[in-house]
Amino acid sequence: QMMRQAQKMRGQILKVQEEMAGHREEATAGGVVTVGASGKGEILDVRINPEAARPEEVEMLQDLFVVAANEALGKARAAVEHAMKKVTGGAGLPGLF
């Protein structure tokens, strides 16, 4: 019985991982930099408001990119964790997500 439950949970986990790989989160910093991230923790794209690209503001723009990227990745990780908790019933299973 326990082995069947474990196999069923494994199948559900693999399904969630597959679904979340296509999941997308976005975050914007300073209203000028938007970063998209996948459920796999990859940066998908970066959009920069053209008005923010003045040479004297490059350093600030770089800082905003880092903030937006980290926020988007955090959102993507949280979405994966939430989806996995539905499958595992909240049990923390190391190495799965």
DSSP file with accessible surface (Angstrom, degrees, kcal/mol):
  #  RESIDUE AA STRUCTURE BP1 BP2  ACC     N-H-->O    O-->H-N    N-H-->O    O-->H-N    TCO  KAPPA ALPHA  PHI   PSI    X-CA   Y-CA   Z-CA
    1    1 A Q     >        0   0  141      0, 0.0     4,-2.0     0, 0.0     5,-0.1   0.000 360.0 360.0 360.0 -48.3    0.0    0.0    0.0
    2    2 A M  H  >  +     0   0  156      1,-0.2     4,-2.4     2,-0.2     5,-0.2   0.885 360.0  53.0 -65.1 -36.5    2.7    2.5    1.0
    3    3 A M  H  > S+     0   0  135      2,-0.2     4,-2.6     1,-0.2    -1,-0.2   0.902 108.0  50.9 -65.3 -39.8    4.7    1.7   -2.2
    4    4 A R  H  > S+     0   0  167      2,-0.2     4,-2.5     1,-0.2    -1,-0.2   0.910 110.7  48.9 -63.1 -42.1    1.7    2.4   -4.4
    5    5 A Q  H  X S+     0   0  115     -4,-2.0     4,-2.8     2,-0.2    -2,-0.2   0.912 111.5  49.4 -63.5 -42.4    1.2    5.7   -2.6
    6    6 A A  H  X S+     0   0   57     -4,-2.4     4,-2.5     2,-0.2    -2,-0.2   0.912 112.4  47.7 -63.8 -41.8    4.8    6.6   -3.1
    7    7 A Q  H  X S+     0   0  125     -4,-2.6     4,-2.3     2,-0.2    -2,-0.2   0.905 112.3  49.5 -65.6 -40.6    4.7    5.7   -6.8
    8    8 A K  H  X S+     0   0  143     -4,-2.5     4,-2.3     2,-0.2    -2,-0.2   0.938 112.0  48.0 -62.8 -45.4    1.5    7.7   -7.2
    9    9 A M  H  X S+     0   0   59     -4,-2.8     4,-2.8     1,-0.2    -2,-0.2   0.910 109.4  53.5 -62.6 -40.5    3.1   10.7   -5.5
   10   10 A R  H  X S+     0   0  165     -4,-2.5     4,-2.6     1,-0.2    -1,-0.2   0.927 109.2  48.8 -60.1 -44.3    6.2   10.4   -7.7
   11   11 A G  H  X S+     0   0   41     -4,-2.3     4,-2.1     1,-0.2    -1,-0.2   0.908 112.1  48.5 -61.9 -40.8    4.0   10.4  -10.8
   12   12 A Q  H  X S+     0   0   78     -4,-2.3     4,-2.6     2,-0.2    -2,-0.2   0.899 110.7  51.3 -66.0 -40.1    2.2   13.5   -9.5
   13   13 A I  H  X S+     0   0    9     -4,-2.8     4,-2.9     2,-0.2    -2,-0.2   0.932 109.8  48.9 -63.5 -45.5    5.5   15.2   -8.7
   14   14 A L  H  X S+     0   0   76     -4,-2.6     4,-2.3     1,-0.2    -1,-0.2   0.905 111.5  50.7 -61.2 -39.0    6.9   14.6  -12.2
   15   15 A K  H  X S+     0   0  130     -4,-2.1     4,-2.7     2,-0.2    -2,-0.2   0.929 111.6  46.9 -64.6 -44.5    3.6   15.9  -13.7
   16   16 A V  H  X S+     0   0   14     -4,-2.6     4,-3.2     2,-0.2     5,-0.2   0.927 111.1  51.9 -63.9 -42.9    3.8   19.1  -11.6
   17   17 A Q  H  X S+     0   0   73     -4,-2.9     4,-1.4     1,-0.2    -1,-0.2   0.919 111.5  47.4 -59.7 -41.7    7.5   19.6  -12.4
   18   18 A E  H  X S+     0   0  159     -4,-2.3     4,-0.7    -5,-0.2    -2,-0.2   0.930 114.4  46.1 -64.8 -44.9    6.6   19.2  -16.1
   19   19 A E  H >< S+     0   0  110     -4,-2.7     3,-0.9     1,-0.2     4,-0.2   0.908 112.3  50.6 -63.4 -42.4    3.7   21.7  -15.8
   20   20 A M  H >< S+     0   0   21     -4,-3.2     3,-1.2     1,-0.2    19,-0.8   0.744  94.0  72.5 -72.1 -21.5    5.7   24.2  -13.8
   21   21 A A  H 3< S+     0   0   32     -4,-1.4    19,-0.5     1,-0.3    18,-0.3   0.874 103.4  43.0 -59.5 -32.1    8.6   24.1  -16.4
   22   22 A G  T << S+     0   0   68     -3,-0.9    -1,-0.3    -4,-0.7    -2,-0.2   0.478  91.5 114.1 -91.3  -0.7    6.2   26.1  -18.6
   23   23 A H    <   -     0   0   59     -3,-1.2    16,-1.3    -4,-0.2     2,-0.4  -0.409  51.5-157.5 -70.8 145.9    5.1   28.4  -15.8
   24   24 A R  E     -A   38   0A  90     14,-0.2     2,-0.3    -2,-0.1    14,-0.2  -0.979  13.4-177.6-130.7 137.8    6.0   32.0  -16.1
   25   25 A E  E     -A   37   0A  50     12,-2.4    12,-2.8    -2,-0.4     2,-0.3  -0.948   8.8-161.0-127.1 151.2    6.4   34.8  -13.5
   26   26 A E  E     -A   36   0A  70     -2,-0.3     2,-0.3    10,-0.2    10,-0.2  -0.955   7.0-175.3-130.8 151.9    7.3   38.4  -14.1
   27   27 A A  E     -A   35   0A   3      8,-1.9     8,-2.6    -2,-0.3     2,-0.4  -0.991   9.0-155.1-143.9 147.1    8.6   41.2  -11.9
   28   28 A T  E     -A   34   0A  68     -2,-0.3     2,-0.4     6,-0.2     6,-0.2  -0.962   4.6-161.5-123.9 139.1    9.2   44.9  -12.6
   29   29 A A  E >> S-A   33   0A   7      4,-2.6     4,-1.8    -2,-0.4     3,-1.8  -0.981  74.3  -9.4-122.0 131.9   11.6   47.2  -10.8
   30   30 A G  T 34 S-     0   0   64     -2,-0.4    -1,-0.1     1,-0.3    34,-0.0   0.586 109.3 -84.5  64.4   8.8   11.4   50.9  -10.9
   31   31 A G  T 34 S+     0   0   58      2,-0.2    -1,-0.3     1,-0.1     3,-0.1   0.551 124.1  75.0  72.0   7.3    8.8   50.8  -13.6
   32   32 A V  T <4 S+     0   0   29     -3,-1.8    17,-2.8     1,-0.2     2,-0.5   0.632  83.7  54.8-124.5 -22.1   11.5   50.5  -16.2
   33   33 A V  E  <  -AB  29  48A   0     -4,-1.8    -4,-2.6    15,-0.2     2,-0.4  -0.974  57.5-177.3-121.3 124.6   12.9   46.9  -16.1
   34   34 A T  E     -AB  28  47A  22     13,-2.9    13,-3.0    -2,-0.5     2,-0.4  -0.982   4.6-169.5-121.6 132.0   10.7   43.8  -16.4
   35   35 A V  E     -AB  27  46A   0     -8,-2.6    -8,-1.9    -2,-0.4     2,-0.4  -0.970   7.5-154.8-122.8 135.4   12.1   40.3  -16.1
   36   36 A G  E     -AB  26  45A   0      9,-2.4     8,-3.2    -2,-0.4     9,-1.1  -0.893  14.0-173.5-107.4 139.7   10.3   37.1  -16.9
   37   37 A A  E     -AB  25  43A   0    -12,-2.8   -12,-2.4    -2,-0.4     6,-0.2  -0.965  15.5-131.6-132.9 150.1   11.4   33.8  -15.3
   38   38 A S  E >   -A   24   0A   4      4,-2.6     3,-2.0    -2,-0.3   -14,-0.2  -0.502  31.2-106.7 -93.1 167.6   10.3   30.2  -15.8
   39   39 A G  T 3  S+     0   0   16    -16,-1.3   -18,-0.2   -19,-0.8   -17,-0.1   0.613 119.8  65.1 -66.8 -12.3    9.3   27.6  -13.2
   40   40 A K  T 3  S-     0   0  135    -19,-0.5    -1,-0.3   -17,-0.3   -19,-0.1   0.403 121.7-106.8 -88.4   1.3   12.7   26.0  -13.9
   41   41 A G  S <  S+     0   0   36     -3,-2.0     2,-0.4     1,-0.3    -2,-0.1   0.794  74.9 136.2  80.4  29.4   14.4   29.1  -12.5
   42   42 A E        -     0   0   98     -4,-0.1    -4,-2.6    31,-0.0     2,-0.5  -0.877  59.6-118.4-111.2 141.8   15.6   30.5  -15.8
   43   43 A I  E     -B   37   0A  70     -2,-0.4    -6,-0.3    -6,-0.2     3,-0.1  -0.661  30.1-177.1 -73.6 124.9   15.4   34.1  -17.0
   44   44 A L  E     -     0   0A  83     -8,-3.2     2,-0.3    -2,-0.5    -7,-0.2   0.834  57.5 -17.3 -93.1 -41.2   13.2   34.1  -20.1
   45   45 A D  E     -B   36   0A  53     -9,-1.1    -9,-2.4     2,-0.0     2,-0.4  -0.986  48.0-143.9-162.0 163.2   13.3   37.7  -21.1
   46   46 A V  E     -B   35   0A  57     -2,-0.3     2,-0.5   -11,-0.2   -11,-0.2  -0.999  12.3-167.9-134.8 130.5   14.2   41.2  -20.1
   47   47 A R  E     -B   34   0A 110    -13,-3.0   -13,-2.9    -2,-0.4     2,-0.5  -0.992   4.4-169.0-121.3 130.3   12.3   44.3  -21.2
   48   48 A I  E     -B   33   0A  78     -2,-0.5   -15,-0.2   -15,-0.2     5,-0.1  -0.971  28.6-117.8-120.2 128.7   13.7   47.8  -20.6
   49   49 A N    >   -     0   0   61    -17,-2.8     3,-2.4    -2,-0.5     4,-0.2  -0.473  24.6-134.3 -61.5 124.2   11.7   51.0  -21.1
   50   50 A P  G >  S+     0   0  113      0, 0.0     3,-1.5     0, 0.0    -1,-0.2   0.806 102.9  63.2 -55.4 -29.2   13.5   52.8  -23.8
   51   51 A E  G 3  S+     0   0  147      1,-0.3     3,-0.4     2,-0.1    -2,-0.1   0.688  96.1  60.4 -70.2 -14.4   13.3   56.1  -21.9
   52   52 A A  G <  S+     0   0    5     -3,-2.4    -1,-0.3     1,-0.2     9,-0.2   0.460  80.9  87.1 -89.9  -0.4   15.4   54.5  -19.1
   53   53 A A    <   +     0   0   61     -3,-1.5    -1,-0.2    -4,-0.2    -2,-0.1   0.107  50.6 138.1 -93.4  25.4   18.4   53.9  -21.4
   54   54 A R    >   -     0   0  116     -3,-0.4     3,-2.4     1,-0.1     4,-0.2  -0.480  61.8-122.7 -68.7 138.6   20.1   57.3  -21.0
   55   55 A P  G >  S+     0   0  108      0, 0.0     3,-1.4     0, 0.0     4,-0.3   0.842 109.4  57.9 -53.3 -36.9   23.9   56.8  -20.6
   56   56 A E  G 3  S+     0   0  141      1,-0.3     4,-0.2     2,-0.1     3,-0.1   0.609 106.3  50.9 -72.9  -7.7   24.1   58.5  -17.3
   57   57 A E  G <> S+     0   0   49     -3,-2.4     4,-2.5     1,-0.1    -1,-0.3   0.263  74.3 107.2-112.0  13.4   21.6   56.0  -15.8
   58   58 A V  H <> S+     0   0   65     -3,-1.4     4,-2.5     1,-0.2     5,-0.2   0.915  79.1  50.7 -60.5 -43.9   23.2   52.8  -16.9
   59   59 A E  H  > S+     0   0  144     -4,-0.3     4,-2.1     1,-0.2    -1,-0.2   0.934 111.7  47.5 -62.4 -43.6   24.4   51.9  -13.4
   60   60 A M  H  > S+     0   0   91      1,-0.2     4,-2.5     2,-0.2    -1,-0.2   0.926 110.7  52.7 -62.6 -40.6   20.9   52.4  -11.9
   61   61 A L  H  X S+     0   0   23     -4,-2.5     4,-2.3     1,-0.2    -2,-0.2   0.910 107.6  51.3 -63.0 -39.8   19.4   50.4  -14.8
   62   62 A Q  H  X S+     0   0  116     -4,-2.5     4,-1.9     1,-0.2    -1,-0.2   0.916 110.0  49.5 -64.3 -42.1   21.8   47.5  -14.0
   63   63 A D  H  X S+     0   0   95     -4,-2.1     4,-2.1     1,-0.2    -2,-0.2   0.911 110.0  51.0 -63.2 -41.0   20.8   47.6  -10.4
   64   64 A L  H  X S+     0   0   33     -4,-2.5     4,-2.8     1,-0.2     5,-0.2   0.884 106.2  55.8 -65.1 -36.0   17.1   47.5  -11.3
   65   65 A F  H  X S+     0   0   74     -4,-2.3     4,-2.9     2,-0.2     5,-0.2   0.939 107.2  48.7 -60.8 -46.1   17.7   44.5  -13.5
   66   66 A V  H  X S+     0   0   77     -4,-1.9     4,-2.5     2,-0.2     5,-0.2   0.934 112.2  48.9 -60.7 -44.0   19.2   42.6  -10.7
   67   67 A V  H  X S+     0   0   79     -4,-2.1     4,-2.2     1,-0.2    -2,-0.2   0.950 114.4  44.4 -61.4 -48.2   16.3   43.5   -8.4
   68   68 A A  H  X S+     0   0    0     -4,-2.8     4,-2.6     1,-0.2     5,-0.2   0.912 113.3  50.9 -65.8 -40.8   13.7   42.5  -11.0
   69   69 A A  H  X S+     0   0    9     -4,-2.9     4,-2.6    -5,-0.2     5,-0.2   0.938 111.5  47.0 -63.1 -46.1   15.5   39.3  -11.9
   70   70 A N  H  X S+     0   0   97     -4,-2.5     4,-2.3    -5,-0.2    -1,-0.2   0.895 113.0  49.4 -64.5 -38.0   15.7   38.1   -8.3
   71   71 A E  H  X S+     0   0   89     -4,-2.2     4,-2.4    -5,-0.2    -2,-0.2   0.932 111.4  48.7 -67.1 -42.8   12.1   38.9   -7.7
   72   72 A A  H  X S+     0   0    0     -4,-2.6     4,-2.3     1,-0.2    -2,-0.2   0.925 112.8  47.9 -63.6 -42.8   10.9   37.0  -10.8
   73   73 A L  H  X S+     0   0   29     -4,-2.6     4,-2.6     1,-0.2    -1,-0.2   0.904 110.6  52.0 -65.3 -38.5   13.0   34.0   -9.8
   74   74 A G  H  X S+     0   0   27     -4,-2.3     4,-2.4    -5,-0.2    -2,-0.2   0.913 109.9  48.6 -62.9 -42.1   11.7   34.1   -6.3
   75   75 A K  H  X S+     0   0   82     -4,-2.4     4,-2.3     2,-0.2    -2,-0.2   0.908 111.3  50.1 -63.5 -41.7    8.1   34.2   -7.6
   76   76 A A  H  X S+     0   0    1     -4,-2.3     4,-2.1     2,-0.2    -2,-0.2   0.927 111.4  48.0 -64.6 -42.8    8.8   31.3   -9.9
   77   77 A R  H  X S+     0   0  135     -4,-2.6     4,-2.7     1,-0.2    -2,-0.2   0.915 111.3  50.9 -63.2 -41.6   10.4   29.2   -7.0
   78   78 A A  H  X S+     0   0   55     -4,-2.4     4,-2.6     1,-0.2    -1,-0.2   0.895 108.8  51.4 -63.9 -39.5    7.4   30.0   -4.8
   79   79 A A  H  X S+     0   0   20     -4,-2.3     4,-2.3     2,-0.2    -1,-0.2   0.909 111.1  47.8 -64.6 -40.1    5.0   28.9   -7.5
   80   80 A V  H  X S+     0   0   20     -4,-2.1     4,-2.6     2,-0.2     5,-0.2   0.942 112.1  49.2 -65.6 -45.4    6.8   25.6   -7.9
   81   81 A E  H  X S+     0   0   87     -4,-2.7     4,-2.4     1,-0.2    -2,-0.2   0.924 111.2  50.1 -59.7 -43.3    6.9   25.1   -4.1
   82   82 A H  H  X S+     0   0  115     -4,-2.6     4,-1.3     1,-0.2    -1,-0.2   0.927 111.7  47.6 -61.7 -45.1    3.1   25.8   -3.9
   83   83 A A  H  X S+     0   0   15     -4,-2.3     4,-1.1     1,-0.2    -1,-0.2   0.903 112.8  49.0 -64.4 -39.1    2.4   23.3   -6.7
   84   84 A M  H  X S+     0   0    0     -4,-2.6     4,-2.9     1,-0.2     3,-0.3   0.878 104.7  58.1 -69.3 -37.2    4.6   20.7   -5.1
   85   85 A K  H  X>S+     0   0  108     -4,-2.4     4,-1.1     1,-0.2     5,-1.1   0.847 100.8  57.6 -63.2 -31.3    2.9   21.1   -1.6
   86   86 A K  H  <5S+     0   0  155     -4,-1.3    -1,-0.2     2,-0.2    -2,-0.2   0.898 113.0  40.3 -63.3 -37.7   -0.4   20.3   -3.2
   87   87 A V  H  <5S+     0   0   25     -4,-1.1    -2,-0.2    -3,-0.3    -1,-0.2   0.901 121.2  40.1 -77.4 -42.6    1.0   17.0   -4.4
   88   88 A T  H ><5S-     0   0    9     -4,-2.9     3,-1.3     3,-0.1    -1,-0.2   0.466 105.3-120.0 -89.8  -2.1    3.0   16.1   -1.3
   89   89 A G  T 3<5S-     0   0   71     -4,-1.1    -3,-0.2     1,-0.3    -4,-0.1   0.791  73.4 -55.6  69.2  24.3    0.5   17.3    1.2
   90   90 A G  T 3 <S+     0   0   46     -5,-1.1     2,-0.4     1,-0.3    -1,-0.3   0.398  98.1 142.9  89.1  -2.7    2.9   19.8    2.6
   91   91 A A    <   -     0   0   50     -3,-1.3     2,-0.7    -6,-0.2    -1,-0.3  -0.551  52.8-128.1 -73.3 127.3    5.6   17.2    3.4
   92   92 A G        -     0   0   66     -2,-0.4    -1,-0.1    -3,-0.1    -7,-0.0  -0.678  26.9-174.0 -77.1 112.7    9.0   18.6    2.7
   93   93 A L    >   -     0   0   61     -2,-0.7     3,-1.6     4,-0.0     4,-0.4  -0.908  24.0-129.5-111.3 104.1   10.8   16.1    0.4
   94   94 A P  T 3  S+     0   0  128      0, 0.0    -2,-0.0     0, 0.0     0, 0.0  -0.153  85.0  17.6 -55.9 140.2   14.4   17.3   -0.1
   95   95 A G  T 3  S+     0   0   84      2,-0.3     0, 0.0     1,-0.1     0, 0.0   0.372  97.5  95.8  84.9  -4.3   15.7   17.5   -3.6
   96   96 A L    <         0   0   52     -3,-1.6    -1,-0.1     1,-0.2    -4,-0.0   0.783 360.0 360.0 -89.1 -29.6   12.4   17.5   -5.3
   97   97 A F              0   0   91     -4,-0.4    -2,-0.3   -13,-0.0    -1,-0.2  -0.980 360.0 360.0-157.7 360.0   12.0   21.3   -5.7
